[in-house]
């Protein structure tokens, strides 16, 4: 299928998480995701490449049928390391998608969907998240913002007067390792096992235990708050921003840690506001789709064009 002559009013926005693919059809004129167009499929991040790529391709094909193949471009919000220009996966040593290492994802998906390779674009998932929130969420009207995504890994990016750059906080030296090792889903699982000798599947299970007044679950959240507070104090020292926007799956339980985090922060006059992201996974899908079609659709009055 060659959709190069399709209208540019629609695009597919795709968010690749550590355990899922979420895809939606973005209306580039209305600048929003079309109602009823979003699907979410679970993906085993340790599966063979053929299984992972098969699920991704099936998701794309399903969304193209849904919009009658009128989406001209397909934008991916991808975790790193990744060669975003050439579409090559470089993920290794991050407990996810290692079977895709070295593969040209653009060409692989083109072969499985019939969409010309040049119609696939890729950008860092944290960058896409922040652009989506700047465009239609918690960062509207801001000219300087820091975006943090807390989930399978730690994503971070900085927006300053029209440009988004990788903040690189995932590999920041932190305690006995890197910041991502202490601010991710796998840290929650590891910490709970160390304290209790028991295993949990993820943060959602720990949240249920927290509300059941499980002492170990509450201890784990207190330790996470301390870790996150340390990271944010570092951010306050080196970044001059108006707002810090917290996204990712762990941000869904924002109320369980933000008060403790705030208490640890250095008091600063006119310091940045810390906000929970508003758009969820839709932020990354919007940012991914807008990346390829920015010149056509972006028309901000208060924020410079990226």
SERO-787291 format. One record per residue: residue in three letters; x negated, y negated, z negated of N, C-alpha, C in turn. Coordinates in steps of 0.1 Angstrom, whole numbers, padded with zeros to 4 digits, always signed. Each point is the difference from the previous one (the first is absolute). Layout:
BEGIN
AlaXYZXYZXYZ/...
***
This chain:
BEGIN
Unk-0008+0012+0000+0008-0012+0000-0009-0012+0000/Unk+0003-0010+0009-0007-0012+0001+0010-0011-0003/Unk-0002-0007-0011+0010-0010-0004-0006-0014+0001/Unk-0010-0002+0009-0006-0013+0001+0009-0011+0005/Unk+0011+0004+0007+0009-0011+0004+0012-0002-0009/Unk-0001+0007-0012+0011-0002-0009+0000-0014-0006/Unk+0011-0005-0005+0001-0013-0006-0009+0000-0012/Unk-0006-0012-0003-0009-0002-0011+0008-0004-0013/Unk+0013+0002+0000+0008-0005-0011+0000+0011-0011/Unk-0005+0012+0003+0000+0011-0010-0014+0006-0001/Unk-0004+0004-0012-0012+0008-0002+0002+0010-0011/Unk-0008+0010+0000+0000+0009-0011-0011-0004-0010/Unk+0004+0000-0013-0009-0003-0011-0001+0013-0008/Unk-0012+0004-0002-0003+0013-0007-0009-0002-0012/Unk+0004+0006-0011-0009-0001-0012-0004+0014-0003/Unk-0013+0002-0001-0006+0013-0003-0005+0000-0015/Unk+0007+0007-0008-0004+0001-0014-0008+0013-0003/Unk-0004+0002-0012-0008+0012-0004+0008+0012+0001/Unk+0014-0001+0000+0008+0012+0000+0012-0001+0009/Unk+0000-0010+0009+0012-0003+0008-0003-0008+0012/Unk+0010+0000+0009+0000-0009+0011+0014-0007+0000/Unk+0000-0013+0001+0013-0007+0000+0000-0009+0013/Unk+0011+0001+0007+0000-0007+0013+0014-0007+0001/Unk-0001-0012+0006+0012-0008+0003-0001-0008+0012/Unk+0011-0004+0005+0001-0008+0013+0001-0015-0004/Unk-0010-0007+0004-0001-0014-0003+0006-0009+0011/Unk+0010-0008-0004+0005-0010+0010-0009-0012-0001/Unk-0007-0002+0011-0010-0011+0000+0006-0014+0002/Unk+0013+0000+0004+0007-0013+0001+0006-0004-0013/Unk+0006+0009-0007+0006-0002-0013-0011+0001-0011/Unk-0011+0005+0003-0012+0002-0009+0004+0008-0012/Unk+0006+0011+0002+0004+0009-0011+0001+0014+0006/Unk+0001+0010-0010+0002+0014+0004+0014+0002+0002/Unk+0004+0007+0011+0014+0002+0003+0006+0010-0010/Unk+0012-0004-0005+0007+0008-0010+0003+0014+0006/Unk-0003+0010-0009+0003+0014+0003-0011+0006+0009/Unk-0011-0007+0003-0010+0005+0009-0012+0007-0007/Unk-0001-0001-0013-0011+0005-0007+0001+0014-0004/Unk-0011+0008+0002+0000+0014-0004-0013+0002-0007/Unk+0000+0009-0010-0012+0003-0008-0002+0016+0000/Unk-0012+0004+0004-0003+0015+0000-0011+0002-0009/Unk+0001+0011-0008-0012+0004-0008-0010+0006+0008/Unk-0013-0002-0003-0011+0006+0007-0010+0005-0011/Unk-0005+0012+0003-0010+0006-0009-0014-0005+0005/Unk-0006-0009-0008-0012-0007+0004-0012+0010+0001/Unk+0002+0012-0005-0011+0010+0001+0002+0010+0011/Unk+0011-0002+0008+0004+0009+0011-0010-0001+0012/Unk+0000+0011+0008-0008-0001+0012+0004-0012+0009/Unk-0009-0005+0009+0003-0011+0008+0012+0002+0009/Unk+0002+0012+0005+0011+0002+0009+0013-0002-0007/Unk+0001+0004-0012+0013-0001-0008+0002-0015-0003/Unk-0010-0007-0004+0002-0014-0003+0004-0008+0012/Unk-0008+0002+0011+0003-0008+0012+0014+0004+0006/Unk+0004+0013-0002+0013+0004+0005+0011-0007-0007/Unk-0001-0002-0013+0010-0007-0008+0001-0015+0004/Unk-0012-0006+0002-0001-0014+0004+0007-0002+0014/Unk-0004+0009+0009+0006-0001+0014+0015+0003+0000/Unk+0005+0009-0008+0014+0003+0000+0007-0012-0006/Unk-0006-0007-0010+0007-0012-0005+0000-0011+0010/Unk-0010-0002+0007-0001-0010+0011+0011+0003+0011/Unk+0000+0012+0004+0010+0004+0011+0014-0002-0005/Unk+0003+0003-0013+0013-0002-0005+0004-0014+0000/Unk-0009-0009-0004+0003-0015+0000+0002-0005+0014/Unk-0008+0005+0009+0001-0005+0014+0014+0004+0006/Unk+0004+0012-0003+0014+0004+0004+0010-0009-0006/Unk-0002-0003-0013+0010-0008-0008+0002-0014+0007/Unk-0011-0005+0005+0001-0014+0007+0000+0001+0015/Unk+0003+0012+0005+0002+0003+0014-0013-0004+0007/Unk-0011+0002-0006-0014-0002+0006-0002-0015+0004/Unk+0006-0009-0007-0001-0014+0002-0011-0006-0008/Unk-0008+0007-0008-0011-0006-0008-0012+0001+0009/Unk-0006-0012+0003-0011-0001+0009-0013+0004-0007/Unk-0001-0002-0013-0013+0002-0007+0002+0008-0013/Unk-0010+0006-0005+0001+0008-0012-0012-0004-0009/Unk+0003-0006-0011-0010-0005-0009-0001+0008-0013/Unk-0012+0005-0003-0003+0008-0012-0006-0008-0011/Unk+0005+0002-0012-0007-0005-0012-0007+0012-0006/Unk-0013+0001+0001-0008+0012-0003-0010-0003-0012/Unk-0001+0010-0008-0010-0001-0011-0014+0002+0006/Unk-0010-0006-0006-0014+0001+0005-0007+0011-0008/Unk-0013+0003+0005-0007-0006+0011+0006+0004+0013/Unk+0000-0010+0009+0006+0003+0013-0005-0010+0010/Unk-0004+0004+0012-0004-0009+0011+0013-0005+0006/Unk+0005-0012-0004+0013-0005+0004+0000-0004+0014/Unk-0011-0005+0005-0001-0004+0014+0001+0011+0010/Unk-0007+0011-0003+0000+0011+0009+0009+0012-0004/Unk+0007-0001-0011+0009+0010-0004-0006+0013-0005/Unk-0012-0001-0006-0007+0012-0004+0001+0001-0015/Unk+0004+0012-0005+0001+0002-0015-0014+0003-0006/Unk-0003-0007-0010-0013+0002-0007+0001+0003-0015/Unk+0012+0005-0003+0003+0004-0014-0007+0012-0004/Unk-0008-0001-0010-0008+0012-0005-0003-0003-0015/Unk+0002+0009-0009-0003-0001-0014+0010-0008-0008/Unk+0012-0001+0006+0011-0008-0007+0012+0008-0003/Unk-0001+0014+0001+0010+0009-0004+0013-0001+0009/Unk-0002-0004+0012+0011-0001+0009-0004+0000+0015/Unk+0007+0007+0008-0001-0001+0015-0014+0003+0005/Unk-0008+0008-0008-0014+0003+0004+0000+0008+0013/Unk+0011+0008+0003+0000+0008+0012+0000-0009+0013/Unk+0003-0013-0002+0001-0009+0012-0013-0007+0002/Unk-0010+0002-0008-0013-0007+0000-0006+0001+0014/Unk-0003-0011+0006-0007-0001+0013+0010+0001+0012/Unk+0012+0002-0002+0010+0001+0011+0005-0014+0005/Unk+0002-0001+0013+0006-0012+0005+0015+0002-0001/Unk+0006-0006-0010+0014+0001-0003+0009-0006+0011/Unk-0005-0011+0006+0007-0006+0011+0002+0010+0011/Unk-0011+0006+0004+0001+0009+0012+0009+0013-0004/Unk-0002+0005-0012+0007+0012-0005+0015-0003+0000/Unk+0004-0011-0005+0014-0003+0000+0006-0004+0013/Unk-0008-0006+0009+0004-0003+0013+0003+0014+0008/Unk-0008+0009-0002+0001+0013+0006+0013+0007-0005/Unk+0004-0002-0012+0011+0007-0006+0013-0007+0002/Unk+0000-0013+0003+0012-0008+0001+0003-0005+0015/Unk-0010+0000+0008+0001-0006+0013-0001-0015+0001/Unk-0002-0006-0012-0001-0015+0000-0015-0003+0004/Unk-0002-0009+0009-0013-0004+0004-0009-0004-0012/Unk-0012+0005+0000-0009-0003-0011-0001-0014-0004/Unk+0000-0009+0010-0002-0014-0003+0012-0007-0007/Unk+0010+0008-0001+0012-0005-0008+0000+0003-0014/Unk-0011+0007-0005-0002+0003-0014-0009-0010-0006/Unk+0003-0006-0011-0010-0009-0007+0000+0004-0015/Unk-0012-0002-0006-0002+0004-0014-0006-0012-0008/Unk+0005-0001-0012-0006-0009-0009+0000+0005-0014/Unk-0009-0005-0009-0001+0004-0013+0014-0001-0007/Unk+0003+0010-0008+0014+0000-0006+0002-0011-0010/Unk-0011-0003-0008+0001-0012-0009+0002-0013+0007/Unk-0007-0002+0012+0002-0012+0008+0014-0001+0005/Unk+0005+0011+0005+0014+0000+0005+0010-0003-0011/Unk-0002+0006-0011+0009-0002-0012+0000-0015-0003/Unk-0012-0006-0001-0001-0014-0004+0007-0009+0011/Unk-0003+0003+0012+0007-0009+0011+0015+0001-0001/Unk+0005+0012-0002+0014+0002-0001+0006-0008-0012/Unk-0007+0000-0011+0005-0007-0012-0002-0016+0002/Unk-0010-0004+0007-0001-0014+0003+0011-0004+0010/Unk+0003+0009+0009+0010-0004+0010+0014+0000-0005/Unk+0004+0009-0009+0014+0001-0004+0002+0004-0014/Unk-0011+0000-0008+0002+0005-0014-0006-0009-0011/Unk-0007+0005-0009-0005-0007-0012-0010-0011+0003/Unk-0006+0000+0012-0011-0010+0003+0005-0011+0009/Unk+0013-0001+0003+0004-0010+0009-0004-0014-0004/Unk-0006-0008+0009-0003-0014-0003-0014-0001-0006/Unk-0007+0011-0003-0014-0001-0006-0010-0001+0011/Unk-0011-0007-0003-0011-0001+0009-0012+0007-0005/Unk+0000+0005-0012-0011+0008-0006+0006+0011-0009/Unk-0002+0012+0003+0006+0011-0007-0009+0012+0000/Unk+0001+0008-0011-0007+0013-0001+0010+0011-0001/Unk-0001+0010+0009+0009+0011-0001-0007+0012-0005/Unk+0007+0007-0009-0006+0013-0006+0011+0011+0002/Unk-0004+0011+0005+0009+0012+0001-0005+0011-0009/Unk+0009+0005-0009-0003+0010-0009+0007+0012+0003/Unk-0007+0011+0004+0007+0012+0004-0010+0012+0000/Unk+0000+0007+0011-0010+0011+0001-0014-0005-0001/Unk-0002-0012+0005-0012-0008-0001+0002-0014-0004/Unk-0010-0008+0000+0001-0014-0004-0003-0008+0013/Unk+0009-0008+0005-0002-0009+0011-0001-0014-0005/Unk-0007-0008+0007-0002-0014-0004-0003-0009+0012/Unk+0006-0011+0001-0003-0010+0011+0003-0014-0004/Unk-0007-0009+0007+0001-0014-0004+0005-0008+0012/Unk+0009-0009-0002+0006-0009+0010-0004-0014-0003/Unk-0008-0006+0009-0004-0014-0003+0002-0008+0013/Unk+0010-0009+0000+0003-0009+0011+0000+0006+0013/Unk+0008+0011+0001+0002+0006+0013-0008+0012+0004/Unk-0009+0005-0009-0007+0012+0003+0000+0010-0011/Unk+0002+0012+0003+0000+0011-0010-0013+0008+0002/Unk-0007+0002-0011-0012+0008-0001+0001+0010-0011/Unk-0008+0011+0002-0001+0010-0010-0007-0005-0012/Unk+0006+0001-0012-0006-0004-0012-0010+0011-0006/Unk+0001+0012+0004-0009+0011-0003+0000+0004-0015/Unk+0011-0002-0007+0000+0003-0014+0000+0014-0003/Unk+0004+0009+0009+0001+0014-0002-0014+0006-0003/Unk-0011-0006+0005-0013+0005-0002-0008-0009-0010/Unk+0007-0009-0007-0006-0008-0010-0006+0009-0011/Unk-0012-0002-0004-0005+0008-0012+0008-0003-0012/Unk+0005+0011-0006+0009-0001-0011-0002+0011-0010/Unk-0004-0003-0012-0002+0010-0010-0011+0010+0005/Unk+0004+0013+0001-0010+0010+0005+0002+0004+0015/Unk+0007-0009+0007+0002+0003+0014+0005-0012+0008/Unk+0010+0002+0008+0006-0011+0007+0014-0003-0005/Unk+0005-0013+0003+0013-0004-0005+0011+0009+0004/Unk-0001+0005+0013+0011+0009+0004+0002+0013-0008/Unk-0011+0004-0006+0001+0012-0008+0007-0002-0013/Unk+0002-0013-0004+0007-0003-0012+0014-0007+0002/Unk+0003-0002+0012+0012-0008+0004+0008+0007+0011/Unk+0003+0013-0002+0006+0007+0011+0009+0011-0006/Unk+0008+0007+0008+0008+0011-0005-0008+0011-0006/Unk-0012+0003+0007-0008+0011-0005-0006-0003-0014/Unk-0002-0013-0003-0005-0003-0013+0011+0003-0011/Unk+0012-0003+0003+0011+0003-0009+0001+0015-0003/Unk-0001+0008+0011+0001+0014-0002-0012+0006-0008/Unk-0012-0005+0003-0012+0004-0007+0000-0004-0014/Unk+0004-0012-0003+0000-0005-0014+0010+0007-0008/Unk+0012+0003+0005+0009+0008-0008-0005+0014-0003/Unk-0006+0006+0010-0005+0013-0003-0011+0000-0010/Unk-0009-0010+0000-0011-0001-0009+0006-0002-0015/Unk+0011-0007-0001+0005-0003-0013+0009+0011-0006/Unk+0007+0007+0010+0010+0010-0005-0004+0014+0003/Unk-0009+0002+0010-0002+0014+0005+0010+0005+0009/Unk+0010-0009+0004+0011+0004+0009-0001-0007+0013/Unk+0006+0005+0010+0000-0006+0013+0014-0006+0004/Unk-0001-0011+0007+0012-0007+0006-0003-0002+0015/Unk+0011-0001+0007-0001-0002+0014-0003-0014+0005/Unk+0004-0009-0008-0003-0014+0004+0006-0010-0010/Unk+0000-0013+0004+0004-0011-0009+0015+0001-0003/Unk+0008+0004+0010+0014+0001-0003+0003+0009-0011/Unk-0006+0011-0001+0002+0010-0012-0004-0007-0013/Unk-0011-0007+0001-0005-0007-0012+0009-0011-0005/Unk+0007-0006+0010+0009-0011-0004+0012+0006-0007/Unk+0005+0012+0004+0011+0006-0007-0004+0004-0014/Unk-0013+0004-0002-0005+0004-0013-0001-0013-0009/Unk-0004-0011+0007-0002-0012-0008+0014-0004-0006/Unk+0010+0001+0008+0014-0004-0005+0005+0010-0010/Unk-0006+0012+0000+0004+0010-0010-0008-0002-0013/Unk-0008-0011+0000-0009-0003-0012-0011+0010-0002/Unk-0005+0006+0011-0011+0009-0001-0013-0009-0003/Unk-0006+0003-0011-0012-0008-0005-0011+0000+0010/Unk-0003+0012+0006-0011+0000+0009+0002-0008+0012/Unk+0012+0001+0006+0004-0008+0012-0001-0015-0003/Unk+0004-0004-0012-0001-0014-0004-0015-0004-0001/Unk-0008+0009-0006-0014-0003-0001-0007-0002+0013/Unk+0004+0009+0010-0005-0001+0013+0003-0014+0007/Unk+0012-0004-0002+0004-0013+0006-0007-0012-0007/Unk-0003+0002-0013-0008-0011-0007-0014+0000+0005/Unk-0006+0011+0003-0013+0000+0006+0000-0005+0014/Unk+0010+0003+0008+0001-0005+0013+0001-0016-0001/Unk+0008-0005-0009+0001-0014-0001-0013-0007-0003/Unk-0008+0007-0009-0013-0006-0003-0009+0000+0012/Unk+0000+0011+0008-0008+0000+0012+0004-0010+0010/Unk+0013-0002+0002+0005-0009+0009-0002-0015-0004/Unk+0001-0002-0013-0003-0013-0006-0015-0004+0003/Unk-0009+0010-0002-0014-0003+0003-0002-0003+0014/Unk+0006+0007+0009-0001-0003+0015+0005-0014+0003/Unk+0012-0004-0006+0006-0013+0003-0009-0011-0005/Unk-0006+0002-0012-0009-0010-0005-0012-0003+0009/Unk-0005+0011+0006-0010-0001+0010+0005-0008+0012/Unk+0012+0003+0005+0006-0007+0011+0002-0015-0003/Unk+0004-0004-0013+0001-0014-0003-0013-0007+0000/Unk-0011+0007-0003-0013-0007+0000-0005-0003+0015/Unk+0004+0009+0009-0007-0001+0013+0009-0005+0011/Unk+0014+0000-0002+0009-0004+0011+0008-0012-0005/Unk+0001-0010+0009+0009-0011-0003+0012+0001+0008/Unk+0011+0006-0006+0012+0002+0007+0012-0005-0008/Unk+0011-0002+0007+0013-0005-0006+0008+0012-0006/Unk-0001+0011+0006+0008+0011-0004-0008+0014+0002/Unk+0003+0009-0009-0005+0014+0001+0012+0008+0001/Unk+0001+0008+0011+0012+0008+0003-0004+0014-0002/Unk+0008+0007-0008-0003+0014-0003+0010+0009+0007/Unk-0005+0009+0008+0009+0009+0008-0005+0014-0002/Unk+0005+0009+0008-0003+0015-0001+0010+0007-0009/Unk+0000+0013+0001+0010+0008-0008-0001-0003-0015/Unk-0012-0002-0005-0001-0002-0015+0006-0013-0004/Unk+0001-0010+0010+0007-0013-0004+0015+0002-0002/Unk+0005+0012+0003+0014+0002-0002+0003+0001-0015/Unk-0010+0002-0008+0002+0000-0015-0007-0012-0006/Unk+0000-0011+0007-0006-0013-0004+0003-0003-0014/Unk+0012+0001-0005+0003-0004-0014-0007+0008-0010/Unk-0005+0012+0003-0006+0009-0010-0014-0005-0003/Unk-0006-0008+0008-0014-0004-0003-0003-0015+0001/Unk+0009-0008+0006-0004-0013+0003-0001-0009-0012/Unk+0008+0002-0011-0001-0008-0012-0013+0003-0007/Unk-0005+0012-0001-0013+0003-0006-0011-0005+0009/Unk+0001+0000+0013-0010-0006+0008-0001-0015-0002/Unk+0011-0006+0000+0000-0015-0002-0007-0004-0013/Unk+0002+0008-0010-0006-0004-0013-0015+0001+0000/Unk-0006+0007+0010-0014+0002+0001-0007-0011+0008/Unk+0008-0007+0008-0006-0009+0010-0005-0013-0007/Unk-0011-0005+0006-0006-0012-0005+0010-0011+0003/Unk+0002-0009-0010+0009-0011+0002-0006-0010+0009/Unk+0007-0004+0011-0005-0009+0009+0011-0010+0004/Unk-0004-0013-0001+0010-0010+0004+0002+0001+0015/Unk+0012-0001+0005+0004+0001+0014-0005+0013+0006/Unk-0001+0011-0008-0004+0013+0006+0011+0005+0009/Unk-0004+0011+0007+0010+0006+0009+0011+0007-0007/Unk+0012+0000+0007+0011+0008-0005-0001+0014+0005/Unk+0003+0009-0009-0001+0015+0003+0015+0004+0003/Unk+0002+0005+0012+0013+0004+0004+0001+0015+0005/Unk+0011+0006-0003+0002+0013+0006+0005-0002+0015/Unk-0005+0008+0008+0004+0000+0014+0015+0001+0002/Unk+0006-0006+0010+0014+0000+0001+0005+0010+0011/Unk-0008+0004+0010+0005+0007+0011-0003+0015+0000/Unk-0007+0005-0010-0004+0014+0000-0007+0004+0013/Unk+0003+0012+0005-0007+0005+0011+0003-0008+0013/Unk+0011-0007-0001+0003-0008+0012-0010-0011+0003/Unk-0007-0005-0011-0011-0010+0003-0010+0005+0009/Unk-0006+0012-0002-0010+0005+0008+0005+0003+0014/Unk+0012+0005+0002+0006+0002+0013+0001-0013+0008/Unk+0005-0011-0007+0001-0013+0006-0014-0005+0004/Unk-0009+0001-0009-0014-0005+0003-0006+0008+0011/Unk+0002+0013+0001-0006+0008+0011+0006-0004+0013/Unk+0013-0002+0001+0007-0003+0012-0004-0015+0005/Unk-0001-0009-0010-0003-0014+0004-0014-0001+0005/Unk-0009+0008-0005-0014-0001+0004-0001+0000+0016/Unk+0007+0009+0006-0002+0001+0015+0008-0011+0007/Unk+0011-0005-0006+0009-0009+0006+0000-0014-0006/Unk-0010-0003-0007+0000-0012-0008+0002-0013+0009/Unk-0007-0001+0011+0001-0012+0008+0014-0003+0004/Unk+0008+0011+0002+0014-0002+0005+0010-0004-0012/Unk-0003+0006-0012+0011-0001-0010-0003-0009-0012/Unk-0013-0003-0003-0002-0007-0012+0002-0015+0003/Unk+0008-0006-0009+0002-0015+0000+0002-0005-0014/Unk-0011+0000-0007+0001-0005-0014-0001-0015-0001/Unk+0008-0006-0009-0002-0014-0002-0010-0003-0011/Unk-0001+0009-0010-0008-0003-0011-0013+0009-0001/Unk-0001+0010+0009-0012+0008-0001-0006+0000+0014/Unk-0013-0002+0001-0006+0000+0013+0001+0014+0007/Unk+0000+0000+0013+0000+0013+0007-0012+0008-0002/Unk+0001+0012-0003-0011+0009-0003-0007+0003+0013/
***
